Amino acid sequence: MSRKHLHIIFSAMLLVSLTGCYPQRTPITYQTLDSVLTSGQLEYYGAFYEAEGINYDVISLDLYSKGLGLNEEGMMEGVGTNLYISDIFISTATPSASKTSDYLIEDTYYSDSVAELSHFLRGLDYDGNYGGSYVLLMGESGYKVYPVTEGEMTVTYVDDTLVLDGQASLKGLKQTYPFHYRDILPVIHRER
């Protein structure tokens, strides 16, 4: 055999041995973003930013599509879409209230990067550490996070049923994400 043939055989054997050392990875699979959200909670934080001179109460919405939610330990499980709308600035609420309408009044709310009444915090991405408002797409073997760059939502009520319709532009996606929620939403108190 010539030196050229030995070099080709050696290279091929090296390539086979190197690729055999690494486990084959199953690609992460995701479904599409769900527009209809079916469960969740309103989280009341009270005057969370009072020390910073922000005189609004703060609430957040944590909403899930069918197939995804929180278990009894508060851990997320399942496959689907989670919409987290963070730091919604509202007038001072009554802390003893338990109805969503006592906190999240009928209005249209807009995303922003500053604390304004009837606004919510845009999504933040600090090198893969996410904050603010975002959409989490939980797949069978992984997840993707899309921070909200622009968004709005309209809140109305039919008796105690929250009727929420909104849309958001998400970082990394070209199409607008429409979202809808229609159900009674429990209130969780998280004042510090």
C-alpha positions in Angstrom: 0.0 0.0 0.0 1.1 3.4 -0.7 1.6 6.1 1.9 -1.4 8.0 0.4 -3.7 4.9 0.9 -2.4 4.4 4.5 -3.1 8.1 5.3 -6.7 7.8 3.9 -7.4 4.5 5.9 -5.9 6.0 9.1 -8.0 9.2 8.7 -11.2 7.1 8.1 -10.4 4.9 11.2 -9.8 8.0 13.3 -13.1 9.6 12.2 -15.0 6.4 12.9 -13.4 6.1 16.4 -14.0 9.7 17.3 -17.7 9.7 16.2 -18.2 6.4 18.1 -17.0 8.0 21.3 -19.9 10.5 21.5 -23.4 9.4 22.2 -26.0 10.1 19.6 -28.3 12.9 20.7 -32.0 12.9 20.1 -33.0 16.3 18.7 -35.2 18.4 21.1 -38.7 18.4 19.8 -41.3 21.2 20.4 -44.9 21.6 19.5 -46.1 25.0 18.3 -46.9 27.8 20.7 -50.4 27.4 22.1 -52.6 30.5 21.8 -55.3 29.1 24.2 -54.2 29.1 27.8 -56.3 27.0 30.2 -54.9 27.3 33.7 -52.7 29.5 35.9 -52.7 32.0 38.7 -52.5 35.7 39.4 -49.6 36.4 41.8 -50.0 39.5 44.0 -46.7 41.1 45.3 -48.1 44.3 46.8 -45.9 47.4 46.9 -42.9 45.4 45.8 -40.9 48.4 44.5 -42.0 51.0 47.2 -38.4 51.4 48.4 -37.4 52.5 44.9 -40.1 55.1 44.9 -42.6 53.2 42.7 -46.0 53.7 44.3 -47.9 51.0 42.4 -48.8 47.5 43.5 -47.3 44.7 41.4 -49.0 41.5 40.1 -47.9 38.8 37.6 -49.8 36.3 35.5 -48.6 32.8 35.2 -50.7 31.0 32.5 -50.4 27.5 31.0 -51.8 25.7 28.0 -53.5 22.3 28.2 -50.9 19.7 29.0 -48.6 21.9 31.0 -48.9 23.2 34.6 -47.7 23.2 38.1 -47.8 20.0 40.2 -48.5 20.0 44.0 -44.9 20.9 44.8 -45.1 24.0 42.5 -42.8 22.4 39.9 -43.7 22.7 36.2 -44.6 19.5 34.4 -45.9 18.4 31.1 -45.6 19.7 27.5 -47.1 23.0 26.3 -46.9 26.7 26.5 -46.3 28.9 29.6 -47.0 32.7 29.3 -45.5 34.6 32.2 -46.4 38.3 32.3 -44.3 40.0 35.0 -44.6 43.2 36.9 -48.0 44.4 35.9 -48.3 47.8 37.6 -51.7 48.4 39.2 -53.3 50.9 41.7 -53.1 49.9 45.3 -55.2 46.7 45.8 -57.0 45.4 48.8 -54.7 42.7 50.2 -57.6 40.6 51.6 -59.3 40.4 48.2 -59.4 37.0 46.6 -61.1 37.7 43.2 -58.9 38.4 40.2 -61.1 41.4 39.3 -60.1 43.1 42.6 -56.5 43.2 41.4 -56.5 43.1 37.6 -59.2 45.6 36.6 -60.8 45.8 33.2 -58.4 47.7 31.1 -55.8 47.4 28.3 -52.3 46.8 29.5 -49.1 47.5 27.5 -45.5 46.3 27.7 -42.9 48.8 28.7 -39.5 49.0 30.3 -40.6 51.5 33.0 -43.1 51.4 35.8 -46.3 53.0 34.6 -49.9 52.3 35.6 -51.5 49.6 33.4 -48.2 48.5 32.0 -46.1 45.3 32.4 -42.4 44.6 32.1 -41.0 43.6 28.8 -38.9 40.4 28.5 -35.2 40.6 29.5 -32.5 38.3 28.3 -29.2 38.5 30.2 -27.1 36.0 28.3 -29.6 33.2 28.7 -31.0 34.3 32.1 -34.5 35.5 31.5 -36.7 37.9 33.4 -39.7 40.1 32.9 -42.4 38.7 30.5 -41.7 35.7 28.4 -43.2 32.7 26.7 -41.7 29.3 27.6 -42.3 26.5 25.1 -41.8 23.2 27.0 -41.1 20.3 24.7 -40.8 16.5 25.3 -37.0 16.8 25.9 -36.2 20.4 26.3 -37.5 24.0 26.2 -37.2 27.3 24.5 -37.7 30.8 26.0 -39.0 33.7 24.0 -38.8 37.1 25.8 -41.7 39.5 25.1 -40.3 42.5 23.2 -43.7 44.3 22.7 -47.2 43.3 23.9 -50.6 44.2 24.9 -53.6 42.5 26.6 -57.2 43.5 27.2 -58.9 42.3 30.4 -62.7 42.0 30.8 -64.9 39.9 33.0 -68.1 37.9 32.7 -69.1 37.5 36.3 -65.9 36.1 38.0 -64.5 34.7 34.7 -61.5 36.5 33.4 -61.6 37.1 29.7 -58.0 38.0 28.6 -57.0 38.6 24.9 -53.6 39.7 23.9 -50.8 39.6 21.5 -47.0 39.8 21.8 -43.9 40.1 19.7 -41.4 37.6 20.8 -37.6 37.8 20.5 -36.5 35.3 17.9 -39.8 34.9 16.1 -41.2 36.8 13.2 -44.9 36.2 13.7 -46.9 37.8 16.5 -48.1 35.5 19.3 -51.8 35.8 20.0 -53.0 34.5 23.4 -56.3 34.0 25.1 -57.5 33.0 28.6 -61.1 32.4 29.7 -61.6 31.1 33.2 -61.6 32.0 36.9 -58.0 32.6 37.9 -56.9 32.0 41.5 -55.0 34.7 43.4 -51.8 33.8 45.2 -50.3 36.3 47.7 -46.6 36.7 47.6 -46.0 39.9 49.5 -42.6 40.3 51.1 
